[in-house]
Each structure stands twice: as C-alpha cells, then as structure tokens.
Amino acid sequence: MSPLAIGVLAVSMSIDAFIASLGKGAASDRPSFGLAIRTGAIFGIVEAITPLIGWAAGVAAASHVEKVDHWIAFGLLAAVGLRMVYQAWTRKEDERPPQDLWMTIATAVGTSIDAMAVGVSLAFLDVNILIVAAAIGLATMTMSSTGVLAGRFLGRHFGRAAEMLGGCALLGLGALILYQHLSVA
C-alpha cells in the first residue's frame, strides 16, 4: 500500500470523528486546548486500535463482525446523539453541559467501528498494519482535536442550536452507516 493510499485511508477514517468532535466542542463552554487534545487522543487511540482488532480477526471473524457492526455503530452514535440533543433541549441557557469521559469513549467507539471492517479487509492485503493503524490514529487525533477547537466557535456563536446540530449529526452518521450496510445486503 502506497503512502498516498495510507494517507487517504487515514483521513477518510477520521472524518466521522471530526464531525463528532465538532459537536463536542460546540456543546462545551469554551473548550480548552487540553480538552481538545484529550478528546483527540481518545478518538485517535480507539481509531488506531480498531483496525488492529479487525486485522487480527481476519477472515475467521469477518462474517460475524460484518453482520452486526453497523447495528453497533448505529446504536452507539444514536444514543450519544440523542443524549446531546436532549441535554441541549433541557439545559438552562447559563448551565454548562457535562464533559463525560465515558460519553467521549462511547462516541469514539461508535465512530471507529468502520475502521474494524477496514482492518478485516487489510488482512487480505500485503500491508504493514502497524503503520496503517498509526496513520489512522494520528490523523484521527489531529482531526478530532481540530474539531473540538472549531466547535468552540460554533458553540460561542450558536449555543444550543450547535449542540443540537452536533447531536443530530451523530444520529445521522449512525443512520447513514446503517443505511449503507443494509442497502448492500
């Protein structure tokens, strides 16, 4: 696999994490650089681990994972998205939304399920999975950290609407993953 192909794969695997991070940044009251790095690190680590898991599972587990991966991704993203919308809707204007580590991890897992399927497909190619996983993790960390900081602008200027939009984006992303997998079947 060429360096260009690895780069394209890494960026494409990171786009959904970037969208989720925009929502997290928009929901935060002026997210700090530290929060952006922490969020990016969580997303990056999870996104780097999942193709390794998929690659290790290889052909033997491919049929089992492919049958449910889209439902897992949809469930996690829908739950986190609906929670974001609910919190934005019910939160008082001056109340700060919670920064829940477990919600960040659940979102990271939800956005990285597709990377596991990519890892399974990479098992059939002659690639150095460690280099590919590191590239995916680094791209995801960078894009997620940037997303949180960009979401800061959205949150400051658009408040609850941006937080609701972020939740709807996660719900839509989960629905898109589900649709893509079910329409192929």
C-alpha atoms as an extended CHARMM CRD file, in Angstrom:
* protein
*
       185  EXT
         1         1  MET       CA              0.0000000000        0.0000000000        0.0000000000  PROA      1               0.0000000000
         2         2  SER       CA              1.4990000000        3.3310000000       -1.0660000000  PROA      2               0.0000000000
         3         3  PRO       CA              1.9970000000        6.2310000000        1.3750000000  PROA      3               0.0000000000
         4         4  LEU       CA             -0.6320000000        8.2050000000       -0.5530000000  PROA      4               0.0000000000
         5         5  ALA       CA             -3.1590000000        5.3760000000       -0.2080000000  PROA      5               0.0000000000
         6         6  ILE       CA             -2.4080000000        5.1160000000        3.5110000000  PROA      6               0.0000000000
         7         7  GLY       CA             -2.9060000000        8.8830000000        3.8620000000  PROA      7               0.0000000000
         8         8  VAL       CA             -6.2250000000        8.8360000000        2.0220000000  PROA      8               0.0000000000
         9         9  LEU       CA             -7.3970000000        5.8820000000        4.1130000000  PROA      9               0.0000000000
        10        10  ALA       CA             -6.3320000000        7.6080000000        7.3450000000  PROA      10              0.0000000000
        11        11  VAL       CA             -8.1650000000       10.8400000000        6.5110000000  PROA      11              0.0000000000
        12        12  SER       CA            -11.2970000000        9.0530000000        5.3170000000  PROA      12              0.0000000000
        13        13  MET       CA            -11.4150000000        7.0030000000        8.5310000000  PROA      13              0.0000000000
        14        14  SER       CA            -11.1190000000       10.2540000000       10.5410000000  PROA      14              0.0000000000
        15        15  ILE       CA            -13.9470000000       12.2950000000        9.0320000000  PROA      15              0.0000000000
        16        16  ASP       CA            -16.7120000000       10.9010000000       11.2440000000  PROA      16              0.0000000000
        17        17  ALA       CA            -14.5770000000       11.5110000000       14.3610000000  PROA      17              0.0000000000
        18        18  PHE       CA            -14.0530000000       15.1020000000       13.1820000000  PROA      18              0.0000000000
        19        19  ILE       CA            -17.8260000000       15.6080000000       12.8860000000  PROA      19              0.0000000000
        20        20  ALA       CA            -18.4100000000       14.1310000000       16.3480000000  PROA      20              0.0000000000
        21        21  SER       CA            -15.6780000000       16.3560000000       17.7890000000  PROA      21              0.0000000000
        22        22  LEU       CA            -17.2620000000       19.4490000000       16.2530000000  PROA      22              0.0000000000
        23        23  GLY       CA            -20.3930000000       18.5950000000       18.2260000000  PROA      23              0.0000000000
        24        24  LYS       CA            -18.4120000000       18.0610000000       21.4240000000  PROA      24              0.0000000000
        25        25  GLY       CA            -16.6700000000       21.3950000000       21.0120000000  PROA      25              0.0000000000
        26        26  ALA       CA            -19.9550000000       23.1500000000       20.2750000000  PROA      26              0.0000000000
        27        27  ALA       CA            -21.5170000000       21.6380000000       23.3940000000  PROA      27              0.0000000000
        28        28  SER       CA            -18.6460000000       22.7900000000       25.6070000000  PROA      28              0.0000000000
        29        29  ASP       CA            -18.4230000000       26.1840000000       27.1920000000  PROA      29              0.0000000000
        30        30  ARG       CA            -15.2000000000       27.4320000000       25.5960000000  PROA      30              0.0000000000
        31        31  PRO       CA            -13.3710000000       24.0850000000       25.3950000000  PROA      31              0.0000000000
        32        32  SER       CA             -9.7390000000       24.2960000000       26.3920000000  PROA      32              0.0000000000
        33        33  PHE       CA             -6.7590000000       23.1980000000       24.3570000000  PROA      33              0.0000000000
        34        34  GLY       CA             -6.3000000000       20.4080000000       26.9250000000  PROA      34              0.0000000000
        35        35  LEU       CA             -9.8450000000       19.1380000000       26.3290000000  PROA      35              0.0000000000
        36        36  ALA       CA             -9.2170000000       19.2080000000       22.5770000000  PROA      36              0.0000000000
        37        37  ILE       CA             -6.0070000000       17.1790000000       22.9590000000  PROA      37              0.0000000000
        38        38  ARG       CA             -7.6340000000       14.7250000000       25.3820000000  PROA      38              0.0000000000
        39        39  THR       CA            -10.6030000000       14.2270000000       23.0590000000  PROA      39              0.0000000000
        40        40  GLY       CA             -8.2760000000       13.8390000000       20.0770000000  PROA      40              0.0000000000
        41        41  ALA       CA             -6.1440000000       11.3200000000       21.9720000000  PROA      41              0.0000000000
        42        42  ILE       CA             -9.1710000000        9.2280000000       22.9470000000  PROA      42              0.0000000000
        43        43  PHE       CA            -10.5290000000        9.2290000000       19.3890000000  PROA      43              0.0000000000
        44        44  GLY       CA             -7.0640000000        8.5850000000       17.9250000000  PROA      44              0.0000000000
        45        45  ILE       CA             -6.2490000000        5.6680000000       20.2310000000  PROA      45              0.0000000000
        46        46  VAL       CA             -9.6120000000        3.9900000000       19.6900000000  PROA      46              0.0000000000
        47        47  GLU       CA             -9.4290000000        4.5780000000       15.9230000000  PROA      47              0.0000000000
        48        48  ALA       CA             -5.9020000000        3.0780000000       15.8300000000  PROA      48              0.0000000000
        49        49  ILE       CA             -6.8770000000        0.0160000000       17.8750000000  PROA      49              0.0000000000
        50        50  THR       CA             -9.9840000000       -0.9840000000       15.9120000000  PROA      50              0.0000000000
        51        51  PRO       CA             -8.2620000000       -1.7610000000       12.5840000000  PROA      51              0.0000000000
        52        52  LEU       CA             -5.7540000000       -3.8580000000       14.5490000000  PROA      52              0.0000000000
        53        53  ILE       CA             -8.6380000000       -5.8070000000       16.0740000000  PROA      53              0.0000000000
        54        54  GLY       CA            -10.2420000000       -6.2270000000       12.6650000000  PROA      54              0.0000000000
        55        55  TRP       CA             -6.9800000000       -7.2600000000       11.0730000000  PROA      55              0.0000000000
        56        56  ALA       CA             -6.3080000000       -9.7990000000       13.8410000000  PROA      56              0.0000000000
        57        57  ALA       CA             -9.7980000000      -11.2180000000       13.4880000000  PROA      57              0.0000000000
        58        58  GLY       CA             -9.2130000000      -11.5840000000        9.7480000000  PROA      58              0.0000000000
        59        59  VAL       CA            -11.2170000000      -13.9600000000        7.6750000000  PROA      59              0.0000000000
        60        60  ALA       CA            -12.4440000000      -16.1620000000       10.5450000000  PROA      60              0.0000000000
        61        61  ALA       CA            -14.4680000000      -13.4440000000       12.2720000000  PROA      61              0.0000000000
        62        62  ALA       CA            -15.3310000000      -11.3340000000        9.2270000000  PROA      62              0.0000000000
        63        63  SER       CA            -18.7640000000      -12.8430000000        8.7210000000  PROA      63              0.0000000000
        64        64  HSD       CA            -19.6830000000      -12.3730000000       12.4040000000  PROA      64              0.0000000000
        65        65  VAL       CA            -18.4420000000       -8.7810000000       12.6210000000  PROA      65              0.0000000000
        66        66  GLU       CA            -19.9570000000       -7.7260000000        9.3040000000  PROA      66              0.0000000000
        67        67  LYS       CA            -23.3790000000       -8.9510000000       10.3880000000  PROA      67              0.0000000000
        68        68  VAL       CA            -23.6080000000       -6.6100000000       13.3860000000  PROA      68              0.0000000000
        69        69  ASP       CA            -21.0000000000       -3.8440000000       13.0400000000  PROA      69              0.0000000000
        70        70  HSD       CA            -23.4670000000       -1.3940000000       11.5010000000  PROA      70              0.0000000000
        71        71  TRP       CA            -26.0100000000       -2.0050000000       14.2790000000  PROA      71              0.0000000000
        72        72  ILE       CA            -23.3640000000       -1.4400000000       16.9550000000  PROA      72              0.0000000000
        73        73  ALA       CA            -22.2050000000        1.7930000000       15.3120000000  PROA      73              0.0000000000
        74        74  PHE       CA            -25.7890000000        2.9830000000       14.8450000000  PROA      74              0.0000000000
        75        75  GLY       CA            -26.7450000000        2.1750000000       18.4450000000  PROA      75              0.0000000000
        76        76  LEU       CA            -23.7610000000        3.9430000000       19.9770000000  PROA      76              0.0000000000
        77        77  LEU       CA            -23.9570000000        7.0110000000       17.7360000000  PROA      77              0.0000000000
        78        78  ALA       CA            -27.7370000000        7.2870000000       18.0700000000  PROA      78              0.0000000000
        79        79  ALA       CA            -27.5650000000        7.0410000000       21.8700000000  PROA      79              0.0000000000
        80        80  VAL       CA            -24.8540000000        9.6820000000       22.1420000000  PROA      80              0.0000000000
        81        81  GLY       CA            -26.5570000000       11.9240000000       19.5610000000  PROA      81              0.0000000000
        82        82  LEU       CA            -29.9590000000       11.6980000000       21.2230000000  PROA      82              0.0000000000
        83        83  ARG       CA            -28.3870000000       12.4090000000       24.5990000000  PROA      83              0.0000000000
        84        84  MET       CA            -26.7000000000       15.5260000000       23.1860000000  PROA      84              0.0000000000
        85        85  VAL       CA            -29.9970000000       16.7690000000       21.7250000000  PROA      85              0.0000000000
        86        86  TYR       CA            -31.8390000000       16.0530000000       24.9810000000  PROA      86              0.0000000000
        87        87  GLN       CA            -29.2170000000       17.8380000000       27.0750000000  PROA      87              0.0000000000
        88        88  ALA       CA            -29.2190000000       20.8600000000       24.7730000000  PROA      88              0.0000000000
        89        89  TRP       CA            -33.0010000000       20.9920000000       24.8500000000  PROA      89              0.0000000000
        90        90  THR       CA            -33.3650000000       20.6840000000       28.6420000000  PROA      90              0.0000000000
        91        91  ARG       CA            -30.2720000000       22.5900000000       29.7970000000  PROA      91              0.0000000000
        92        92  LYS       CA            -30.7110000000       26.1100000000       31.1050000000  PROA      92              0.0000000000
        93        93  GLU       CA            -29.0330000000       28.7670000000       28.9680000000  PROA      93              0.0000000000
        94        94  ASP       CA            -26.3140000000       29.5360000000       31.5470000000  PROA      94              0.0000000000
        95        95  GLU       CA            -25.7360000000       25.9010000000       32.5670000000  PROA      95              0.0000000000
        96        96  ARG       CA            -22.5760000000       24.2140000000       31.2800000000  PROA      96              0.0000000000
        97        97  PRO       CA            -23.0040000000       20.7860000000       29.6530000000  PROA      97              0.0000000000
        98        98  PRO       CA            -21.1790000000       17.8900000000       31.3260000000  PROA      98              0.0000000000
        99        99  GLN       CA            -17.8460000000       16.7020000000       29.9280000000  PROA      99              0.0000000000
       100       100  ASP       CA            -18.3270000000       12.9860000000       30.3830000000  PROA      100             0.0000000000
       101       101  LEU       CA            -15.2880000000       10.8020000000       29.6850000000  PROA      101             0.0000000000
       102       102  TRP       CA            -17.4380000000        7.7140000000       29.0990000000  PROA      102             0.0000000000
       103       103  MET       CA            -19.5920000000        9.5180000000       26.5300000000  PROA      103             0.0000000000
       104       104  THR       CA            -16.4190000000       10.5500000000       24.7020000000  PROA      104             0.0000000000
       105       105  ILE       CA            -15.1940000000        6.9500000000       24.7050000000  PROA      105             0.0000000000
       106       106  ALA       CA            -18.6000000000        5.6420000000       23.5390000000  PROA      106             0.0000000000
       107       107  THR       CA            -18.6230000000        8.1890000000       20.7190000000  PROA      107             0.0000000000
       108       108  ALA       CA            -15.0790000000        7.2230000000       19.7470000000  PROA      108             0.0000000000
       109       109  VAL       CA            -16.0360000000        3.5510000000       19.6330000000  PROA      109             0.0000000000
       110       110  GLY       CA            -19.1620000000        4.3290000000       17.6110000000  PROA      110             0.0000000000
       111       111  THR       CA            -17.2240000000        6.3120000000       15.0270000000  PROA      111             0.0000000000
       112       112  SER       CA            -14.4740000000        3.6950000000       14.7490000000  PROA      112             0.0000000000
       113       113  ILE       CA            -16.4940000000        0.5470000000       14.0600000000  PROA      113             0.0000000000
       114       114  ASP       CA            -15.9500000000        1.0590000000       10.3280000000  PROA      114             0.0000000000
       115       115  ALA       CA            -12.1830000000        1.0060000000       10.9380000000  PROA      115             0.0000000000
       116       116  MET       CA            -12.5510000000       -2.5280000000       12.2740000000  PROA      116             0.0000000000
       117       117  ALA       CA            -14.1350000000       -3.6160000000        8.9990000000  PROA      117             0.0000000000
       118       118  VAL       CA            -11.2930000000       -1.8830000000        7.1460000000  PROA      118             0.0000000000
       119       119  GLY       CA             -8.8510000000       -3.8380000000        9.3210000000  PROA      119             0.0000000000
       120       120  VAL       CA            -10.5250000000       -7.0900000000        8.2900000000  PROA      120             0.0000000000
       121       121  SER       CA            -10.1290000000       -6.1720000000        4.6240000000  PROA      121             0.0000000000
       122       122  LEU       CA             -6.4750000000       -5.2060000000        5.1870000000  PROA      122             0.0000000000
       123       123  ALA       CA             -5.8150000000       -8.7490000000        6.3900000000  PROA      123             0.0000000000
       124       124  PHE       CA             -6.1230000000       -9.8100000000        2.7490000000  PROA      124             0.0000000000
       125       125  LEU       CA             -3.5530000000       -7.2690000000        1.5330000000  PROA      125             0.0000000000
       126       126  ASP       CA              0.1820000000       -7.1400000000        1.9180000000  PROA      126             0.0000000000
       127       127  VAL       CA              0.3260000000       -4.1480000000        4.3040000000  PROA      127             0.0000000000
       128       128  ASN       CA              2.1400000000       -3.2750000000        7.4800000000  PROA      128             0.0000000000
       129       129  ILE       CA             -0.9260000000       -2.9950000000        9.7070000000  PROA      129             0.0000000000
       130       130  LEU       CA              1.0220000000       -1.1470000000       12.4160000000  PROA      130             0.0000000000
       131       131  ILE       CA              1.9170000000        1.6810000000       10.0310000000  PROA      131             0.0000000000
       132       132  VAL       CA             -1.6550000000        1.8810000000        8.7180000000  PROA      132             0.0000000000
       133       133  ALA       CA             -3.1440000000        1.8540000000       12.2380000000  PROA      133             0.0000000000
       134       134  ALA       CA             -0.6770000000        4.5190000000       13.4170000000  PROA      134             0.0000000000
       135       135  ALA       CA             -1.5450000000        6.7210000000       10.4240000000  PROA      135             0.0000000000
       136       136  ILE       CA             -5.2720000000        6.3290000000       11.0950000000  PROA      136             0.0000000000
       137       137  GLY       CA             -4.7830000000        7.0860000000       14.7980000000  PROA      137             0.0000000000
       138       138  LEU       CA             -2.6230000000       10.1630000000       14.1580000000  PROA      138             0.0000000000
       139       139  ALA       CA             -4.9970000000       11.5550000000       11.5150000000  PROA      139             0.0000000000
       140       140  THR       CA             -7.9670000000       10.9700000000       13.8070000000  PROA      140             0.0000000000
       141       141  MET       CA             -6.2460000000       12.6110000000       16.7750000000  PROA      141             0.0000000000
       142       142  THR       CA             -5.3770000000       15.6630000000       14.6860000000  PROA      142             0.0000000000
       143       143  MET       CA             -8.8070000000       15.9900000000       13.1080000000  PROA      143             0.0000000000
       144       144  SER       CA            -10.6720000000       15.3850000000       16.3840000000  PROA      144             0.0000000000
       145       145  SER       CA             -8.6180000000       17.9410000000       18.2980000000  PROA      145             0.0000000000
       146       146  THR       CA             -9.1800000000       20.4270000000       15.4960000000  PROA      146             0.0000000000
       147       147  GLY       CA            -12.8960000000       19.5990000000       15.5160000000  PROA      147             0.0000000000
       148       148  VAL       CA            -13.2320000000       20.3770000000       19.2340000000  PROA      148             0.0000000000
       149       149  LEU       CA            -11.4890000000       23.7230000000       18.7810000000  PROA      149             0.0000000000
       150       150  ALA       CA            -13.5620000000       24.5630000000       15.6940000000  PROA      150             0.0000000000
       151       151  GLY       CA            -16.6720000000       23.5760000000       17.6350000000  PROA      151             0.0000000000
       152       152  ARG       CA            -15.6880000000       26.2280000000       20.2010000000  PROA      152             0.0000000000
       153       153  PHE       CA            -16.5200000000       28.8880000000       17.6130000000  PROA      153             0.0000000000
       154       154  LEU       CA            -19.8250000000       27.2170000000       16.7910000000  PROA      154             0.0000000000
       155       155  GLY       CA            -20.7670000000       26.9020000000       20.4540000000  PROA      155             0.0000000000
       156       156  ARG       CA            -19.9260000000       30.5020000000       21.2450000000  PROA      156             0.0000000000
       157       157  HSD       CA            -21.9270000000       31.8670000000       18.3400000000  PROA      157             0.0000000000
       158       158  PHE       CA            -24.7520000000       29.3910000000       18.0170000000  PROA      158             0.0000000000
       159       159  GLY       CA            -25.0340000000       27.8380000000       21.5100000000  PROA      159             0.0000000000
       160       160  ARG       CA            -27.7640000000       25.2430000000       21.9050000000  PROA      160             0.0000000000
       161       161  ALA       CA            -28.5000000000       25.0920000000       18.1980000000  PROA      161             0.0000000000
       162       162  ALA       CA            -24.9200000000       23.9760000000       17.5060000000  PROA      162             0.0000000000
       163       163  GLU       CA            -25.1130000000       21.3620000000       20.2580000000  PROA      163             0.0000000000
       164       164  MET       CA            -28.4050000000       20.0380000000       18.8640000000  PROA      164             0.0000000000
       165       165  LEU       CA            -26.9440000000       20.0570000000       15.3590000000  PROA      165             0.0000000000
       166       166  GLY       CA            -23.9460000000       18.0630000000       16.6380000000  PROA      166             0.0000000000
       167       167  GLY       CA            -26.2860000000       15.5120000000       18.2190000000  PROA      167             0.0000000000
       168       168  CYS       CA            -28.3350000000       15.3000000000       15.0320000000  PROA      168             0.0000000000
       169       169  ALA       CA            -25.1090000000       14.8770000000       13.0290000000  PROA      169             0.0000000000
       170       170  LEU       CA            -24.1340000000       11.8790000000       15.1890000000  PROA      170             0.0000000000
       171       171  LEU       CA            -27.6030000000       10.4060000000       14.8080000000  PROA      171             0.0000000000
       172       172  GLY       CA            -27.4430000000       10.9930000000       11.0560000000  PROA      172             0.0000000000
       173       173  LEU       CA            -23.9780000000        9.4670000000       10.8480000000  PROA      173             0.0000000000
       174       174  GLY       CA            -25.2290000000        6.3510000000       12.6330000000  PROA      174             0.0000000000
       175       175  ALA       CA            -28.2520000000        6.1880000000       10.3270000000  PROA      175             0.0000000000
       176       176  LEU       CA            -26.0100000000        6.5890000000        7.2650000000  PROA      176             0.0000000000
       177       177  ILE       CA            -23.7680000000        3.7150000000        8.4160000000  PROA      177             0.0000000000
       178       178  LEU       CA            -26.8540000000        1.5680000000        8.9850000000  PROA      178             0.0000000000
       179       179  TYR       CA            -28.3670000000        2.5270000000        5.6100000000  PROA      179             0.0000000000
       180       180  GLN       CA            -25.1200000000        1.8250000000        3.7200000000  PROA      180             0.0000000000
       181       181  HSD       CA            -24.7780000000       -1.6250000000        5.2350000000  PROA      181             0.0000000000
       182       182  LEU       CA            -28.4380000000       -2.5760000000        4.8650000000  PROA      182             0.0000000000
       183       183  SER       CA            -28.7030000000       -1.3100000000        1.2820000000  PROA      183             0.0000000000
       184       184  VAL       CA            -25.7580000000       -3.5040000000        0.2490000000  PROA      184             0.0000000000
       185       185  ALA       CA            -27.3230000000       -6.6250000000        1.7090000000  PROA      185             0.0000000000
